[in-house]
Protein backbone atom coordinates (compact mmCIF):
# COMPACT_ATOMS: atom_id res chain seq x y z
CA UNK A 1 0.00 0.00 0.00
CA UNK A 2 1.37 3.38 -0.97
CA UNK A 3 0.54 6.80 0.49
CA UNK A 4 0.13 9.69 -1.93
CA UNK A 5 -0.25 13.36 -1.12
CA UNK A 6 -1.41 15.55 -3.95
CA UNK A 7 -2.65 19.06 -4.56
CA UNK A 8 -5.32 18.94 -7.23
CA UNK A 9 -5.52 21.18 -10.26
CA UNK A 10 -8.12 19.64 -12.49
CA UNK A 11 -6.70 18.60 -15.88
CA UNK A 12 -8.10 16.15 -18.44
CA UNK A 13 -9.31 13.08 -16.63
CA UNK A 14 -8.66 9.83 -18.51
CA UNK A 15 -11.49 7.38 -19.07
CA UNK A 16 -11.65 4.76 -16.33
CA UNK A 17 -13.90 1.94 -15.18
CA UNK A 18 -14.66 0.09 -11.99
CA UNK A 19 -13.61 -3.56 -12.01
CA UNK A 20 -16.45 -4.94 -9.89
CA UNK A 21 -15.42 -8.54 -10.53
CA UNK A 22 -12.14 -7.84 -8.71
CA UNK A 23 -13.84 -6.55 -5.56
CA UNK A 24 -14.42 -9.94 -3.94
CA UNK A 25 -12.68 -10.00 -0.56
CA UNK A 26 -11.95 -6.26 -0.56
CA UNK A 27 -13.68 -3.17 0.82
CA UNK A 28 -13.09 -1.01 -2.24
CA UNK A 29 -13.54 -1.54 -5.94
CA UNK A 30 -10.45 -1.45 -8.18
CA UNK A 31 -10.29 1.16 -10.92
CA UNK A 32 -8.75 0.55 -14.33
CA UNK A 33 -7.43 3.49 -16.37
CA UNK A 34 -8.57 2.99 -19.96
CA UNK A 35 -6.59 5.60 -21.91
CA UNK A 36 -3.52 7.75 -21.96
CA UNK A 37 -0.15 7.30 -20.32
CA UNK A 38 -1.50 5.02 -17.58
CA UNK A 39 -3.75 2.84 -19.75
CA UNK A 40 -4.13 -0.64 -18.24
CA UNK A 41 -3.07 0.31 -14.72
CA UNK A 42 -5.44 -0.95 -12.04
CA UNK A 43 -5.42 0.35 -8.47
CA UNK A 44 -7.70 0.70 -5.48
CA UNK A 45 -8.12 3.51 -3.02
CA UNK A 46 -7.67 2.98 0.70
CA UNK A 47 -7.93 5.68 3.34
CA UNK A 48 -8.44 9.17 1.88
CA UNK A 49 -8.36 12.53 3.64
CA UNK A 50 -8.96 16.01 2.21
CA UNK A 51 -7.49 19.25 3.52
CA UNK A 52 -7.79 22.79 2.17
CA UNK A 53 -4.66 24.93 2.21
CA UNK A 54 -4.64 28.59 3.21
CA UNK A 55 -4.44 29.49 -0.49
CA UNK A 56 -7.63 27.49 -1.18
CA UNK A 57 -6.02 24.49 -2.88
CA UNK A 58 -7.25 21.04 -2.03
CA UNK A 59 -4.68 18.58 -0.67
CA UNK A 60 -5.64 14.93 -0.98
CA UNK A 61 -3.86 12.32 1.09
CA UNK A 62 -4.62 8.79 -0.05
CA UNK A 63 -3.49 5.26 0.45
CA UNK A 64 -3.50 3.28 -2.78
CA UNK A 65 -2.86 -0.34 -3.58
CA UNK A 66 -1.59 -1.21 -7.03
CA UNK A 67 -3.47 -4.18 -8.49
CA UNK A 68 -1.95 -4.25 -12.00
CA UNK A 69 0.95 -2.16 -13.28
CA UNK A 70 3.99 -2.67 -15.49
CA UNK A 71 7.06 -4.00 -13.73
CA UNK A 72 9.11 -1.15 -12.32
CA UNK A 73 6.20 1.31 -12.46
CA UNK A 74 6.79 4.28 -10.12
CA UNK A 75 3.50 4.85 -8.32
CA UNK A 76 5.01 7.95 -6.69
CA UNK A 77 5.30 9.60 -10.12
CA UNK A 78 3.89 13.14 -9.83
CA UNK A 79 1.72 12.85 -12.95
CA UNK A 80 0.31 9.49 -11.84
CA UNK A 81 -0.60 10.71 -8.36
CA UNK A 82 -2.18 13.79 -9.96
CA UNK A 83 -4.18 11.57 -12.31
CA UNK A 84 -5.55 9.26 -9.62
CA UNK A 85 -6.39 12.27 -7.45
CA UNK A 86 -8.36 13.78 -10.32
CA UNK A 87 -10.15 10.47 -10.91
CA UNK A 88 -11.10 10.41 -7.22
CA UNK A 89 -12.56 13.94 -7.42
CA UNK A 90 -14.46 12.96 -10.59
CA UNK A 91 -15.97 9.93 -8.83
CA UNK A 92 -17.05 12.06 -5.86
CA UNK A 93 -18.54 14.78 -8.08
CA UNK A 94 -20.50 12.22 -10.13
CA UNK A 95 -21.87 10.61 -6.97
CA UNK A 96 -22.93 13.97 -5.55
CA UNK A 97 -24.66 14.84 -8.83
CA UNK A 98 -26.62 11.56 -8.72
CA UNK A 99 -27.93 12.16 -5.19
CA UNK A 100 -31.52 13.21 -4.67
CA UNK A 101 -31.84 16.77 -3.40
CA UNK A 102 -32.73 16.96 0.28
CA UNK A 103 -35.19 19.51 1.63
CA UNK A 104 -33.66 20.35 4.98
CA UNK A 105 -36.75 22.30 6.06
CA UNK A 106 -38.60 18.98 6.35
CA UNK A 107 -36.02 17.88 8.93
CA UNK A 108 -36.26 20.96 11.15
CA UNK A 109 -37.57 20.15 14.60
CA UNK A 110 -38.59 22.95 16.92
CA UNK A 111 -39.08 22.01 20.55
C-alpha positions as CSV (number, residue, x, y, z in Angstrom):
1,X,0.0,0.0,0.0
2,X,1.4,3.4,-1.0
3,X,0.5,6.8,0.5
4,X,0.1,9.7,-1.9
5,X,-0.2,13.4,-1.1
6,X,-1.4,15.6,-3.9
7,X,-2.7,19.1,-4.6
8,X,-5.3,18.9,-7.2
9,X,-5.5,21.2,-10.3
10,X,-8.1,19.6,-12.5
11,X,-6.7,18.6,-15.9
12,X,-8.1,16.2,-18.4
13,X,-9.3,13.1,-16.6
14,X,-8.7,9.8,-18.5
15,X,-11.5,7.4,-19.1
16,X,-11.7,4.8,-16.3
17,X,-13.9,1.9,-15.2
18,X,-14.7,0.1,-12.0
19,X,-13.6,-3.6,-12.0
20,X,-16.5,-4.9,-9.9
21,X,-15.4,-8.5,-10.5
22,X,-12.1,-7.8,-8.7
23,X,-13.8,-6.6,-5.6
24,X,-14.4,-9.9,-3.9
25,X,-12.7,-10.0,-0.6
26,X,-12.0,-6.3,-0.6
27,X,-13.7,-3.2,0.8
28,X,-13.1,-1.0,-2.2
29,X,-13.5,-1.5,-5.9
30,X,-10.5,-1.5,-8.2
31,X,-10.3,1.2,-10.9
32,X,-8.7,0.6,-14.3
33,X,-7.4,3.5,-16.4
34,X,-8.6,3.0,-20.0
35,X,-6.6,5.6,-21.9
36,X,-3.5,7.7,-22.0
37,X,-0.1,7.3,-20.3
38,X,-1.5,5.0,-17.6
39,X,-3.8,2.8,-19.7
40,X,-4.1,-0.6,-18.2
41,X,-3.1,0.3,-14.7
42,X,-5.4,-1.0,-12.0
43,X,-5.4,0.3,-8.5
44,X,-7.7,0.7,-5.5
45,X,-8.1,3.5,-3.0
46,X,-7.7,3.0,0.7
47,X,-7.9,5.7,3.3
48,X,-8.4,9.2,1.9
49,X,-8.4,12.5,3.6
50,X,-9.0,16.0,2.2
51,X,-7.5,19.3,3.5
52,X,-7.8,22.8,2.2
53,X,-4.7,24.9,2.2
54,X,-4.6,28.6,3.2
55,X,-4.4,29.5,-0.5
56,X,-7.6,27.5,-1.2
57,X,-6.0,24.5,-2.9
58,X,-7.3,21.0,-2.0
59,X,-4.7,18.6,-0.7
60,X,-5.6,14.9,-1.0
61,X,-3.9,12.3,1.1
62,X,-4.6,8.8,0.0
63,X,-3.5,5.3,0.4
64,X,-3.5,3.3,-2.8
65,X,-2.9,-0.3,-3.6
66,X,-1.6,-1.2,-7.0
67,X,-3.5,-4.2,-8.5
68,X,-2.0,-4.2,-12.0
69,X,0.9,-2.2,-13.3
70,X,4.0,-2.7,-15.5
71,X,7.1,-4.0,-13.7
72,X,9.1,-1.2,-12.3
73,X,6.2,1.3,-12.5
74,X,6.8,4.3,-10.1
75,X,3.5,4.9,-8.3
76,X,5.0,7.9,-6.7
77,X,5.3,9.6,-10.1
78,X,3.9,13.1,-9.8
79,X,1.7,12.8,-12.9
80,X,0.3,9.5,-11.8
81,X,-0.6,10.7,-8.4
82,X,-2.2,13.8,-10.0
83,X,-4.2,11.6,-12.3
84,X,-5.6,9.3,-9.6
85,X,-6.4,12.3,-7.5
86,X,-8.4,13.8,-10.3
87,X,-10.2,10.5,-10.9
88,X,-11.1,10.4,-7.2
89,X,-12.6,13.9,-7.4
90,X,-14.5,13.0,-10.6
91,X,-16.0,9.9,-8.8
92,X,-17.0,12.1,-5.9
93,X,-18.5,14.8,-8.1
94,X,-20.5,12.2,-10.1
95,X,-21.9,10.6,-7.0
96,X,-22.9,14.0,-5.6
97,X,-24.7,14.8,-8.8
98,X,-26.6,11.6,-8.7
99,X,-27.9,12.2,-5.2
100,X,-31.5,13.2,-4.7
101,X,-31.8,16.8,-3.4
102,X,-32.7,17.0,0.3
103,X,-35.2,19.5,1.6
104,X,-33.7,20.4,5.0
105,X,-36.7,22.3,6.1
106,X,-38.6,19.0,6.4
107,X,-36.0,17.9,8.9
108,X,-36.3,21.0,11.2
109,X,-37.6,20.2,14.6
110,X,-38.6,22.9,16.9
111,X,-39.1,22.0,20.5
